[in-house]
Amino acid sequence: MLNPAAATAPKQTLREALFNRRMLICIFVGFSSGLPLYILINLVPAWLRTEHVDLKSIGLFALIQLPYTWKFLWSPVLDRYALPMLGRRRGWMLITQVALLLSVPGFGQLHPQQDLWSIAYLCTAVAFFSASQDIVIDAYRREILPDVELGLGNAIYVNAYRIASLIPGALALILSDHLPWQSVFAITALFMLPGIALTLIVDEPRLASAAPRTLKAAVIEPFREFIGRRGARQAMLVLAFIFLYKLGDSMATALATPFYIDLGFTKTQIGLVAKNAGLWPALLGGLLGGIWMLRIGINRGLWLFGVVQVLSILGFAYLARENRPDTVLLALVIGFEALGVGLGTAAFTAYIARATDPRYTATQFALFTSLTAVPRTVVNASTGWLVEQTGWYTFFLICMVLALPGMALLWRVAPWNEDPPIPRTP
């Protein structure tokens, strides 16, 4: 006979995991982390397109996000040194958040037709501050979450990250129909304030006090530990998987806003329909993914959720073939794609967190998330050229095919019946 205490244990674990202070922190840091990225990949392209900048130039703007790809280069500095205020994690969080608050309004002072290079430089600066904030927030989140809460905590973080897309991807677009762009960017920047407030009131993680003794140790030890734990060959497979798992999805959504504009949707329709239709299924997918991973584990989540993620790209191809501004069809396609991405991202982020050693969170996390940013930066820079060469329909089919190699690597890096233990601090 089933033990009653055992039968209620999963419910108690879920309730305790959902309703605690750590999950609330994940919400705030997720929002603060997502906002600047969505400014760069949603708001800035929409601004440029409405000012009649060509698709090739907009696609090449993905290159200004290179700081997300190379952030592991300066992550040891943030891991090794602490500012003389708030502690090693919170001090750097505050500096980067204030820098973002002050730099984003600068877009409103520039004109796309005359100042395209200046806009590129400013985008690079915003990306650098944003990537630096991500380094510290990822480390902070890994250090406050116990092992059992990694799946759910990272799913909630990803959900809050996506909620942040409502500001530059919906509110700002609606405001741009009624206000000058200068005001739009200034208002958008103010949404960095909740993250700043959180940084000032939360506690420094206990593990954050254990900084590497030297900068050399901060650079070398995280890589030595990762390769030593897995072996060189398996470590390379893990890195290849991290690069490939989100490649197709990232490319498919790289020019989403210009795609909607080309279909004939107004900016208000995009703000109200496209962004909101994508948000709620993504939130549902992320939350369900986090809850289900408490039961099925991270590996099976990667398999199941990844299949949905790959199939959802076909919705964009269908939308391109129809080639008409049908708001209901747009909502259905984006909703299904968002559900798949929400599920897949929840498992993927938990996998990355599990792959880090708590002693080297900032550098290892930065290395892994840098690889996930490569498609969004280097590869996505070619998307504008691809669209102009193939058309939107063929482009989305290519994106679906490019999503398959990452799924194939699951056989080696995340077997269905094996969930390896999370590395623990000795």
C-alpha positions as CSV (number, residue, x, y, z in Angstrom):
1,M,0.0,0.0,0.0
2,L,1.2,3.5,-0.9
3,N,2.5,5.5,2.0
4,P,0.2,8.6,2.4
5,A,3.2,10.8,3.3
6,A,4.9,9.6,0.1
7,A,1.8,10.4,-1.9
8,T,1.7,14.0,-0.7
9,A,5.4,14.6,-1.0
10,P,5.4,15.8,-4.6
11,K,2.6,18.3,-3.9
12,Q,4.4,19.6,-0.8
13,T,7.7,19.9,-2.8
14,L,5.9,21.9,-5.6
15,R,4.1,24.1,-3.1
16,E,7.3,24.9,-1.2
17,A,9.2,25.4,-4.4
18,L,6.7,27.8,-5.9
19,F,6.0,30.0,-2.9
20,N,9.3,31.1,-1.5
21,R,11.5,34.2,-1.7
22,R,13.9,32.7,-4.1
23,M,11.2,32.4,-6.8
24,L,10.3,36.0,-6.3
25,I,13.9,37.0,-6.8
26,C,14.0,35.0,-10.0
27,I,11.0,37.0,-11.3
28,F,12.7,40.3,-10.8
29,V,16.2,39.4,-12.1
30,G,14.6,37.7,-15.1
31,F,12.7,40.8,-16.0
32,S,15.8,43.0,-15.5
33,S,17.9,40.6,-17.6
34,G,15.4,40.3,-20.5
35,L,14.5,44.0,-21.0
36,P,17.7,45.2,-22.6
37,L,17.9,42.2,-24.9
38,Y,14.4,42.7,-26.2
39,I,15.1,46.4,-26.7
40,L,17.9,45.3,-29.1
41,I,16.1,42.5,-30.9
42,N,12.5,43.8,-31.0
43,L,12.3,47.6,-30.5
44,V,15.4,48.7,-32.4
45,P,14.7,46.6,-35.5
46,A,11.1,47.9,-35.5
47,W,12.3,51.5,-35.1
48,L,14.8,51.0,-38.0
49,R,12.2,49.4,-40.3
50,T,9.6,52.1,-39.8
51,E,12.4,54.6,-40.6
52,H,12.9,52.7,-43.9
53,V,16.2,51.0,-43.2
54,D,16.7,48.0,-45.5
55,L,16.4,44.4,-44.2
56,K,20.1,43.7,-45.0
57,S,21.2,46.4,-42.6
58,I,18.7,45.4,-40.0
59,G,19.9,41.8,-40.2
60,L,23.6,42.9,-39.9
61,F,22.6,44.7,-36.7
62,A,22.6,41.3,-35.0
63,L,26.4,41.5,-35.0
64,I,26.2,44.3,-32.4
65,Q,25.1,41.7,-29.9
66,L,28.5,40.1,-30.0
67,P,29.1,41.0,-26.3
68,Y,26.6,38.2,-25.5
69,T,28.8,35.8,-27.4
70,W,32.1,36.9,-25.9
71,K,31.0,37.6,-22.3
72,F,32.9,34.6,-20.9
73,L,36.1,36.6,-21.7
74,W,35.5,39.2,-19.0
75,S,33.4,37.0,-16.7
76,P,36.5,35.9,-14.6
77,V,37.0,39.6,-13.7
78,L,33.5,39.8,-12.3
79,D,34.0,36.4,-10.6
80,R,37.3,37.5,-9.0
81,Y,36.8,41.1,-8.0
82,A,34.2,42.7,-5.8
83,L,33.2,46.4,-5.8
84,P,33.5,48.3,-2.5
85,M,29.7,48.2,-2.1
86,L,26.9,45.6,-1.8
87,G,29.2,42.6,-2.3
88,R,30.7,40.7,-5.3
89,R,27.4,39.9,-7.0
90,R,25.1,42.8,-6.1
91,G,27.7,45.4,-6.7
92,W,28.2,44.5,-10.3
93,M,24.5,44.0,-10.7
94,L,23.9,47.6,-9.6
95,I,26.6,49.1,-11.8
96,T,25.3,47.4,-15.0
97,Q,21.7,48.2,-14.3
98,V,22.4,51.9,-13.8
99,A,24.5,51.9,-17.0
100,L,21.5,50.4,-18.9
101,L,19.1,52.9,-17.4
102,L,21.3,55.8,-18.6
103,S,22.2,54.5,-22.0
104,V,18.9,53.3,-23.5
105,P,17.4,56.8,-23.8
106,G,20.3,57.7,-26.1
107,F,18.6,55.9,-29.0
108,G,15.9,58.6,-29.0
109,Q,18.6,61.3,-29.7
110,L,19.7,59.6,-33.0
111,H,18.2,59.4,-36.5
112,P,18.4,56.1,-38.4
113,Q,19.0,57.6,-41.9
114,Q,21.8,59.9,-40.7
115,D,23.3,58.1,-37.6
116,L,23.2,54.4,-38.4
117,W,26.8,53.9,-37.3
118,S,26.2,55.8,-34.1
119,I,23.2,53.6,-33.4
120,A,25.4,50.5,-34.0
121,Y,27.9,51.8,-31.4
122,L,25.2,52.5,-28.9
123,C,23.7,49.1,-29.5
124,T,27.1,47.5,-28.8
125,A,27.4,49.5,-25.5
126,V,23.9,48.4,-24.4
127,A,24.7,44.8,-25.3
128,F,27.9,45.0,-23.3
129,F,26.2,46.3,-20.2
130,S,23.4,43.8,-20.7
131,A,25.7,40.8,-21.1
132,S,27.7,41.9,-18.0
133,Q,24.5,42.1,-16.0
134,D,23.6,38.6,-17.3
135,I,27.0,37.2,-16.1
136,V,26.3,38.3,-12.5
137,I,22.6,37.5,-12.5
138,D,23.2,34.0,-13.8
139,A,25.8,33.4,-11.1
140,Y,23.5,35.0,-8.4
141,R,20.6,32.8,-9.5
142,R,22.7,29.6,-9.5
143,E,24.0,30.4,-6.0
144,I,20.7,31.0,-4.3
145,L,18.8,28.1,-5.9
146,P,19.1,24.7,-4.2
147,D,19.6,21.7,-6.6
148,V,16.0,20.6,-6.4
149,E,14.7,24.0,-7.5
150,L,17.0,24.5,-10.5
151,G,14.4,23.4,-13.0
152,L,11.5,25.4,-11.6
153,G,13.6,28.4,-10.6
154,N,15.1,28.7,-14.1
155,A,11.7,28.2,-15.7
156,I,10.3,31.1,-13.6
157,Y,13.3,33.2,-14.5
158,V,12.8,32.5,-18.2
159,N,9.1,33.4,-17.9
160,A,10.0,36.8,-16.3
161,Y,12.6,37.2,-19.0
162,R,9.8,36.8,-21.6
163,I,7.4,39.1,-19.7
164,A,10.0,41.8,-20.2
165,S,9.4,41.5,-23.9
166,L,6.0,43.1,-23.4
167,I,7.7,46.5,-22.7
168,P,9.8,46.9,-25.9
169,G,7.8,44.5,-28.0
170,A,4.3,45.7,-27.2
171,L,4.0,48.8,-25.0
172,A,6.8,50.7,-26.7
173,L,5.4,49.9,-30.2
174,I,2.0,51.1,-29.2
175,L,3.4,54.2,-27.7
176,S,5.4,54.9,-30.9
177,D,2.2,55.4,-32.8
178,H,1.3,58.3,-30.4
179,L,4.7,59.6,-29.1
180,P,8.0,60.6,-30.6
181,W,10.7,57.9,-30.5
182,Q,12.7,60.0,-28.0
183,S,9.9,59.6,-25.4
184,V,9.4,55.9,-26.3
185,F,13.0,55.0,-25.5
186,A,13.1,57.1,-22.3
187,I,9.9,55.4,-21.0
188,T,11.3,52.0,-21.9
189,A,14.5,52.6,-20.0
190,L,12.6,53.4,-16.8
191,F,11.6,49.8,-16.5
192,M,15.1,49.0,-15.3
193,L,14.1,50.6,-12.0
194,P,12.5,47.4,-10.4
195,G,15.7,45.5,-11.0
196,I,17.7,48.2,-9.4
197,A,15.4,48.3,-6.4
198,L,15.7,44.5,-5.9
199,T,19.5,44.7,-6.1
200,L,19.5,47.2,-3.2
201,I,17.3,45.1,-0.9
202,V,18.3,41.5,-1.4
203,D,21.0,39.7,0.5
204,E,24.4,38.6,-1.0
205,P,24.5,34.8,-1.6
206,R,26.6,32.8,0.8
207,L,28.7,31.2,-2.0
208,A,29.4,34.7,-3.5
209,S,31.9,35.3,-0.7
210,A,34.2,32.5,-1.9
211,A,35.9,34.4,-4.7
212,P,38.8,32.8,-6.6
213,R,42.1,33.7,-5.0
214,T,43.7,35.1,-8.1
215,L,42.6,36.3,-11.5
216,K,44.5,33.4,-13.1
217,A,42.6,31.0,-11.0
218,A,39.3,32.6,-12.0
219,V,40.3,32.1,-15.7
220,I,41.8,28.6,-15.6
221,E,40.0,26.6,-12.9
222,P,36.4,26.8,-14.3
223,F,37.6,25.3,-17.7
224,R,39.9,22.8,-16.0
225,E,37.0,21.6,-13.8
226,F,34.5,21.3,-16.6
227,I,36.8,19.3,-18.9
228,G,38.1,17.2,-16.0
229,R,34.6,16.3,-14.8
230,R,33.4,15.2,-18.2
231,G,36.4,14.4,-20.3
232,A,37.5,16.4,-23.3
233,R,35.3,14.6,-25.9
234,Q,32.1,14.7,-23.9
235,A,32.8,18.3,-22.9
236,M,33.0,19.2,-26.6
237,L,29.7,17.4,-27.3
238,V,28.0,19.4,-24.5
239,L,29.3,22.6,-25.9
240,A,28.1,21.7,-29.4
241,F,24.7,20.8,-28.1
242,I,24.4,24.1,-26.2
243,F,25.2,25.9,-29.5
244,L,22.8,23.9,-31.7
245,Y,19.7,23.2,-29.5
246,K,18.2,26.7,-30.0
247,L,19.7,27.5,-33.4
248,G,16.6,27.0,-35.6
249,D,14.3,28.8,-33.2
250,S,16.7,31.7,-32.8
251,M,17.0,32.2,-36.5
252,A,13.2,31.9,-37.1
253,T,12.5,34.7,-34.7
254,A,15.5,36.9,-35.5
255,L,13.4,39.1,-37.9
256,A,10.0,38.5,-36.5
257,T,8.9,42.1,-36.2
258,P,10.0,43.0,-39.8
259,F,8.3,39.8,-41.0
260,Y,5.0,40.9,-39.4
261,I,5.4,44.4,-40.9
262,D,6.0,42.9,-44.3
263,L,2.8,40.9,-44.0
264,G,0.9,44.1,-43.7
265,F,0.3,44.3,-39.9
266,T,0.4,47.7,-38.2
267,K,2.7,48.3,-35.3
268,T,-0.4,48.5,-33.0
269,Q,-1.6,45.1,-34.2
270,I,1.9,43.7,-33.6
271,G,2.0,45.1,-30.1
272,L,-1.5,43.9,-29.1
273,V,-1.8,40.6,-31.0
274,A,1.6,39.2,-31.9
275,K,3.4,40.0,-28.7
276,N,0.6,39.1,-26.3
277,A,-0.4,35.9,-28.2
278,G,3.2,34.8,-27.9
279,L,3.7,35.8,-24.3
280,W,1.0,33.8,-22.5
281,P,1.6,30.5,-24.2
282,A,5.4,31.0,-23.5
283,L,4.7,31.7,-19.9
284,L,2.4,28.6,-19.7
285,G,5.0,26.5,-21.4
286,G,7.8,27.7,-19.1
287,L,5.8,27.1,-16.0
288,L,4.5,23.7,-17.1
289,G,8.0,22.8,-18.2
290,G,9.4,23.7,-14.7
291,I,6.7,21.7,-12.9
292,W,6.9,18.7,-15.2
293,M,10.7,18.5,-14.8
294,L,10.2,18.0,-11.1
295,R,8.7,14.7,-12.1
296,I,10.3,13.6,-15.4
297,G,13.7,15.2,-15.0
298,I,15.7,17.6,-17.2
299,N,16.8,15.1,-19.8
300,R,13.4,13.9,-20.8
301,G,12.2,17.5,-20.7
302,L,14.9,18.3,-23.4
303,W,13.6,15.5,-25.6
304,L,9.8,16.1,-25.3
305,F,9.9,19.9,-25.2
306,G,12.5,20.0,-28.0
307,V,10.2,18.1,-30.4
308,V,7.4,20.7,-29.9
309,Q,9.9,23.5,-30.3
310,V,11.1,22.1,-33.7
311,L,7.6,21.5,-35.0
312,S,6.4,25.0,-34.0
313,I,8.8,26.6,-36.5
314,L,6.5,25.2,-39.3
315,G,3.8,27.6,-38.2
316,F,5.9,30.6,-39.4
317,A,6.3,28.9,-42.8
318,Y,2.6,28.4,-43.0
319,L,2.0,32.1,-42.1
320,A,4.5,33.1,-44.8
321,R,2.8,31.0,-47.4
322,E,-0.6,32.5,-46.6
323,N,1.0,36.0,-46.9
324,R,-2.0,38.0,-45.5
325,P,-2.5,40.1,-42.4
326,D,-4.9,37.7,-40.6
327,T,-4.7,38.5,-36.9
328,V,-6.4,35.2,-35.8
329,L,-4.0,33.1,-37.8
330,L,-1.1,35.2,-36.5
331,A,-2.2,34.7,-32.9
332,L,-2.5,30.9,-33.4
333,V,0.9,30.5,-35.1
334,I,2.8,32.6,-32.6
335,G,0.9,31.0,-29.7
336,F,2.0,27.5,-30.7
337,E,5.5,28.6,-31.4
338,A,5.7,30.3,-28.1
339,L,4.4,27.3,-26.2
340,G,7.1,25.1,-27.8
341,V,9.9,27.6,-27.1
342,G,8.6,28.1,-23.5
343,L,8.8,24.4,-22.8
344,G,12.2,24.0,-24.6
345,T,13.8,27.0,-23.0
346,A,12.8,25.8,-19.5
347,A,14.6,22.5,-19.9
348,F,17.5,24.0,-21.8
349,T,18.2,26.7,-19.1
350,A,17.9,24.1,-16.3
351,Y,20.4,21.9,-18.3
352,I,22.9,24.8,-18.5
353,A,22.5,25.5,-14.7
354,R,23.1,21.8,-14.0
355,A,26.2,21.7,-16.1
356,T,27.9,24.4,-13.9
357,D,29.9,23.8,-10.8
358,P,28.7,26.1,-7.9
359,R,32.3,27.1,-7.2
360,Y,32.7,28.6,-10.7
361,T,29.2,29.8,-11.5
362,A,29.9,33.2,-13.2
363,T,32.6,32.0,-15.7
364,Q,31.1,28.6,-16.6
365,F,27.6,30.0,-16.9
366,A,28.9,32.8,-19.0
367,L,30.7,30.3,-21.3
368,F,27.6,28.2,-21.8
369,T,25.2,31.1,-22.3
370,S,27.7,32.8,-24.7
371,L,27.4,29.7,-26.9
372,T,23.6,30.1,-26.9
373,A,24.1,33.7,-28.0
374,V,26.2,32.8,-31.1
375,P,23.2,32.0,-33.3
376,R,21.4,35.2,-32.1
377,T,24.5,37.3,-33.1
378,V,26.8,35.8,-35.7
379,V,24.4,33.4,-37.5
380,N,21.4,35.7,-37.3
381,A,23.4,38.4,-39.1
382,S,22.8,36.4,-42.3
383,T,19.0,36.1,-41.9
384,G,18.2,39.4,-43.8
385,W,20.3,38.2,-46.7
386,L,18.7,34.7,-46.6
387,V,15.2,36.2,-46.6
388,E,16.0,38.4,-49.6
389,Q,17.5,35.4,-51.5
390,T,14.9,32.7,-50.6
391,G,11.8,34.5,-49.4
392,W,10.2,34.1,-46.0
393,Y,8.6,30.7,-46.7
394,T,11.8,28.9,-47.7
395,F,13.7,30.7,-44.9
396,F,11.5,29.2,-42.2
397,L,11.9,25.8,-43.7
398,I,15.7,26.2,-43.5
399,C,15.3,27.2,-39.8
400,M,13.4,24.0,-39.1
401,V,16.1,21.8,-40.7
402,L,18.8,23.7,-38.7
403,A,17.0,22.8,-35.5
404,L,17.5,19.0,-36.0
405,P,21.2,18.6,-35.3
406,G,20.8,19.8,-31.7
407,M,18.0,17.3,-31.2
408,A,20.3,14.5,-32.5
409,L,23.0,15.3,-30.0
410,L,20.6,14.5,-27.1
411,W,21.5,10.8,-27.6
412,R,25.0,11.6,-26.3
413,V,24.6,14.5,-23.9
414,A,21.2,13.9,-22.3
415,P,20.1,10.3,-22.6
416,W,16.4,9.6,-22.1
417,N,16.8,7.3,-19.1
418,E,19.7,9.2,-17.4
419,D,19.7,12.4,-15.4
420,P,23.3,12.9,-14.1
421,P,23.8,14.4,-10.6
422,I,24.2,18.1,-10.3
423,P,27.8,19.0,-9.3
424,R,28.0,20.0,-5.7
425,T,30.5,22.0,-3.7
426,P,32.7,19.7,-1.7
